[in-house]
Amino acid sequence: MNFLAVFIGGGLGSLIRYLFGIMFQRSTLTLPIATLLANVTASLVFVIAIKYFSEKLETPAAIKVLVLTGICGGLSTFSTFSYETSEMIKQGQSVWAIANIVISILLCIGIFTVFNPKTS
């Protein structure tokens, strides 16, 4: 059952990521906004799901893997982030590449820090 949940969730996450790409394909911005949006959205969904699942002790494992591994895994894209950043470097846009790295890391890790603070 978990395999099917990951399969379905991964398809949904990948479809959302694809739609982000279509929405921003004509963007004139130097930063790859679709990839940034996909990774930030995946981080936000992940942290919200973790908080929700921790409060709902009886959440089925299939739902957890559907959302966390499937949807978030299909939606987030480290490989595309890496490719686009390396392309910026090859094109002599090192400042934009560094900006992409810093913005992506600060936003994605920041989401976990803000929305999932350490509890004592």
Backbone as numpy.savetxt, mean C-alpha at the origin, in Angstrom:
# Nx Ny Nz CAx CAy CAz Cx Cy Cz
-9.46 -22.89 2.59 -10.28 -21.69 2.59 -9.42 -20.42 2.59
-8.32 -20.45 3.34 -7.45 -19.28 3.39 -6.81 -18.99 2.03
-6.49 -20.04 1.27 -5.92 -19.85 -0.06 -6.88 -19.09 -0.96
-8.14 -19.45 -0.90 -9.16 -18.78 -1.70 -9.33 -17.33 -1.26
-9.28 -17.09 0.04 -9.42 -15.73 0.57 -8.26 -14.85 0.10
-7.04 -15.38 0.13 -5.87 -14.62 -0.34 -6.00 -14.36 -1.84
-6.44 -15.35 -2.58 -6.61 -15.22 -4.02 -7.61 -14.12 -4.37
-8.75 -14.14 -3.73 -9.79 -13.14 -3.99 -9.33 -11.75 -3.53
-8.78 -11.67 -2.33 -8.31 -10.39 -1.82 -7.19 -9.81 -2.67
-6.27 -10.67 -3.10 -5.17 -10.21 -3.96 -5.68 -9.65 -5.27
-6.69 -10.30 -5.83 -7.31 -9.79 -7.06 -7.95 -8.44 -6.86
-8.66 -8.29 -5.74 -9.30 -7.00 -5.44 -8.26 -5.90 -5.24
-7.22 -6.20 -4.47 -6.17 -5.21 -4.23 -5.47 -4.82 -5.51
-5.18 -5.79 -6.36 -4.52 -5.51 -7.63 -5.40 -4.69 -8.55
-6.69 -4.97 -8.53 -7.63 -4.19 -9.34 -7.68 -2.73 -8.88
-7.70 -2.52 -7.58 -7.69 -1.15 -7.05 -6.41 -0.44 -7.46
-5.28 -1.14 -7.35 -4.00 -0.54 -7.76 -4.02 -0.19 -9.24
-4.57 -1.04 -10.05 -4.68 -0.79 -11.49 -5.54 0.45 -11.76
-6.65 0.56 -11.03 -7.53 1.73 -11.20 -6.83 3.02 -10.79
-6.02 2.98 -9.73 -5.23 4.15 -9.35 -4.31 4.55 -10.51
-3.71 3.55 -11.13 -2.82 3.81 -12.27 -3.55 4.50 -13.41
-4.76 4.02 -13.71 -5.57 4.65 -14.76 -5.93 6.08 -14.39
-6.31 6.30 -13.13 -6.70 7.64 -12.68 -5.58 8.65 -12.84
-4.34 8.21 -12.65 -3.21 9.15 -12.65 -2.28 8.97 -13.85
-2.70 8.25 -14.88 -1.80 8.00 -16.00 -1.46 9.26 -16.78
-2.28 10.27 -16.73 -2.00 11.52 -17.44 -1.40 12.60 -16.53
-1.02 12.19 -15.33 -0.45 13.13 -14.37 0.86 13.69 -14.91
1.04 14.98 -14.72 2.28 15.62 -15.15 3.27 15.76 -13.99
2.89 15.24 -12.84 3.77 15.31 -11.68 4.96 14.37 -11.87
6.09 14.74 -11.32 7.28 13.91 -11.42 7.17 12.69 -10.51
6.58 12.87 -9.34 6.42 11.74 -8.42 5.37 10.77 -8.94
5.60 9.48 -8.76 4.62 8.48 -9.19 3.44 8.42 -8.21
2.47 9.27 -8.42 1.36 9.44 -7.49 0.54 8.17 -7.33
0.29 7.44 -8.40 -0.54 6.22 -8.31 0.10 5.20 -7.37
1.40 5.02 -7.47 2.10 4.07 -6.61 2.10 4.55 -5.17
2.36 5.83 -4.99 2.33 6.41 -3.65 0.95 6.23 -3.03
-0.09 6.54 -3.78 -1.45 6.41 -3.28 -1.78 4.95 -2.96
-1.35 4.03 -3.80 -1.60 2.60 -3.55 -0.93 2.15 -2.26
0.32 2.54 -2.06 1.05 2.12 -0.87 0.50 2.77 0.40
0.14 4.04 0.31 -0.43 4.72 1.47 -1.81 4.13 1.80
-2.61 3.89 0.79 -3.93 3.29 1.01 -3.81 1.91 1.63
-2.89 1.09 1.12 -2.67 -0.25 1.68 -2.24 -0.17 3.14
-1.38 0.78 3.46 -0.95 0.95 4.85 -2.12 1.37 5.74
-2.94 2.27 5.24 -4.09 2.73 6.02 -5.09 1.60 6.23
-5.40 0.86 5.18 -6.33 -0.28 5.31 -5.75 -1.30 6.29
-4.46 -1.56 6.20 -3.81 -2.54 7.06 -3.94 -2.15 8.53
-3.61 -0.90 8.85 -3.64 -0.49 10.26 -5.07 -0.44 10.79
-6.02 -0.02 9.96 -7.42 -0.01 10.39 -7.90 -1.45 10.63
-7.52 -2.35 9.73 -7.92 -3.75 9.88 -7.30 -4.38 11.13
-6.03 -4.11 11.37 -5.36 -4.64 12.56 -6.08 -4.18 13.82
-6.40 -2.89 13.88 -7.11 -2.36 15.05 -8.47 -3.02 15.19
-9.20 -3.14 14.09 -10.52 -3.76 14.12 -10.43 -5.22 14.55
-9.50 -5.97 13.96 -9.37 -7.39 14.28 -8.95 -7.60 15.73
-8.15 -6.68 16.27 -7.72 -6.84 17.66 -8.88 -6.61 18.64
-9.87 -5.84 18.20 -11.05 -5.59 19.04 -12.10 -6.68 18.88
-12.12 -7.33 17.75 -13.09 -8.39 17.45 -12.36 -9.73 17.53
-12.38 -10.33 18.70 -11.59 -11.53 18.94 -12.02 -12.73 18.09
-13.22 -12.72 17.59 -13.72 -13.88 16.87 -13.74 -13.68 15.35
-12.88 -12.85 14.84 -12.80 -12.65 13.40 -12.21 -13.90 12.76
-12.90 -14.48 11.77 -12.37 -15.69 11.12 -11.02 -15.42 10.44
-10.17 -16.43 10.48 -8.83 -16.31 9.88 -8.93 -15.98 8.39
-9.93 -16.52 7.71 -10.08 -16.26 6.27 -10.31 -14.78 5.99
-11.04 -14.10 6.85 -11.28 -12.66 6.68 -9.98 -11.89 6.89
-9.23 -12.30 7.90 -7.96 -11.62 8.18 -7.00 -11.74 6.99
-6.85 -12.94 6.45 -5.91 -13.10 5.33 -6.46 -12.48 4.06
-7.78 -12.44 3.90 -8.38 -11.78 2.74 -7.98 -10.30 2.72
-8.09 -9.65 3.88 -7.80 -8.21 3.95 -6.30 -7.94 4.02
-5.62 -8.56 4.99 -4.22 -8.21 5.26 -3.26 -8.75 4.19
-3.35 -10.02 3.89 -2.44 -10.60 2.90 -2.94 -10.36 1.49
-4.24 -10.57 1.28 -4.82 -10.45 -0.06 -4.93 -9.02 -0.54
-5.87 -8.28 0.03 -6.13 -6.91 -0.46 -4.90 -6.02 -0.28
-4.35 -5.98 0.93 -3.20 -5.10 1.17 -1.98 -5.54 0.38
-1.78 -6.84 0.25 -0.65 -7.35 -0.53 -0.80 -7.05 -2.01
-2.03 -7.18 -2.53 -2.27 -6.89 -3.94 -2.24 -5.41 -4.25
-2.62 -4.61 -3.26 -2.68 -3.16 -3.46 -1.31 -2.50 -3.32
-0.55 -2.88 -2.32 0.76 -2.26 -2.13 1.75 -2.81 -3.15
2.75 -2.03 -3.45 3.64 -2.44 -4.53 5.06 -1.92 -4.33
5.84 -2.69 -3.62 7.23 -2.30 -3.41 8.04 -2.42 -4.70
7.71 -3.39 -5.52 8.47 -3.58 -6.76 8.28 -2.39 -7.71
7.05 -1.91 -7.84 6.81 -0.75 -8.71 7.45 0.50 -8.13
7.34 0.67 -6.82 8.00 1.78 -6.14 9.50 1.76 -6.43
10.11 0.60 -6.31 11.56 0.47 -6.55 11.90 0.77 -8.01
11.12 0.23 -8.92 11.36 0.45 -10.35 11.24 1.94 -10.70
10.15 2.57 -10.26 9.94 3.98 -10.60 11.02 4.87 -10.00
11.45 4.54 -8.79 12.51 5.31 -8.15 13.83 5.13 -8.89
14.14 3.90 -9.29 15.39 3.68 -10.03 15.35 4.36 -11.40
14.18 4.42 -12.02 14.04 5.13 -13.31 14.29 6.62 -13.14
13.81 7.20 -12.03 14.07 8.61 -11.77 15.57 8.86 -11.64
16.25 7.96 -10.96 17.70 8.10 -10.80 18.39 8.01 -12.16
18.01 7.03 -12.99 18.60 6.88 -14.33 18.37 8.11 -15.19
17.25 8.79 -15.00 16.90 9.96 -15.80 17.49 11.25 -15.21
18.33 11.10 -14.20 18.97 12.27 -13.61 18.07 13.06 -12.66
17.01 12.44 -12.21 16.07 13.10 -11.29 16.29 12.59 -9.87
17.54 12.68 -9.43 17.90 12.13 -8.12 17.16 12.81 -6.97
16.95 14.11 -7.08 16.23 14.82 -6.02 14.80 14.30 -5.92
14.14 14.07 -7.07 12.78 13.52 -7.06 12.78 12.09 -6.55
13.81 11.32 -6.86 13.90 9.94 -6.38 14.01 9.92 -4.86
14.86 10.79 -4.33 15.01 10.88 -2.88 13.71 11.36 -2.25
13.06 12.33 -2.87 11.77 12.82 -2.37 10.74 11.69 -2.36
10.73 10.89 -3.40 9.80 9.76 -3.48 10.05 8.78 -2.35
11.30 8.48 -2.09 11.65 7.55 -1.01 11.22 8.11 0.34
11.60 9.34 0.60 11.30 9.96 1.90 9.80 10.10 2.12
9.09 10.62 1.12 7.65 10.81 1.26 6.94 9.47 1.46
7.31 8.48 0.67 6.67 7.16 0.79 6.89 6.55 2.17
8.13 6.58 2.62 8.44 5.97 3.92 7.78 6.74 5.05
7.89 8.07 5.01 7.28 8.86 6.09 5.77 8.68 6.15
5.12 8.69 5.01 3.66 8.53 5.01 3.24 7.13 5.46
3.85 6.11 4.89 3.43 4.75 5.21 3.76 4.37 6.65
4.95 4.65 7.10 5.29 4.34 8.49 4.55 5.29 9.43
4.38 6.54 9.01 3.63 7.50 9.81 2.21 7.06 10.08
1.59 6.44 9.10 0.22 5.94 9.28 0.17 4.94 10.44
1.13 4.03 10.48 1.16 3.05 11.57 1.45 3.71 12.91
2.28 4.72 12.90 2.62 5.41 14.14 1.43 6.20 14.67
0.72 6.87 13.78 -0.40 7.71 14.20 -1.63 6.88 14.56
-1.97 5.92 13.70 -3.22 5.19 13.86 -3.09 3.93 14.72
-1.90 3.51 15.02 -1.70 2.32 15.82 -0.64 2.58 16.87
-0.89 3.58 17.74 0.13 3.92 18.74 0.34 2.77 19.72
1.52 2.71 20.25 1.85 1.66 21.23 0.96 1.83 22.45
0.38 0.72 22.87 -0.45 0.75 24.08 0.34 0.19 25.24
0.15 0.77 26.41 0.90 0.30 27.58 0.08 -0.67 28.37
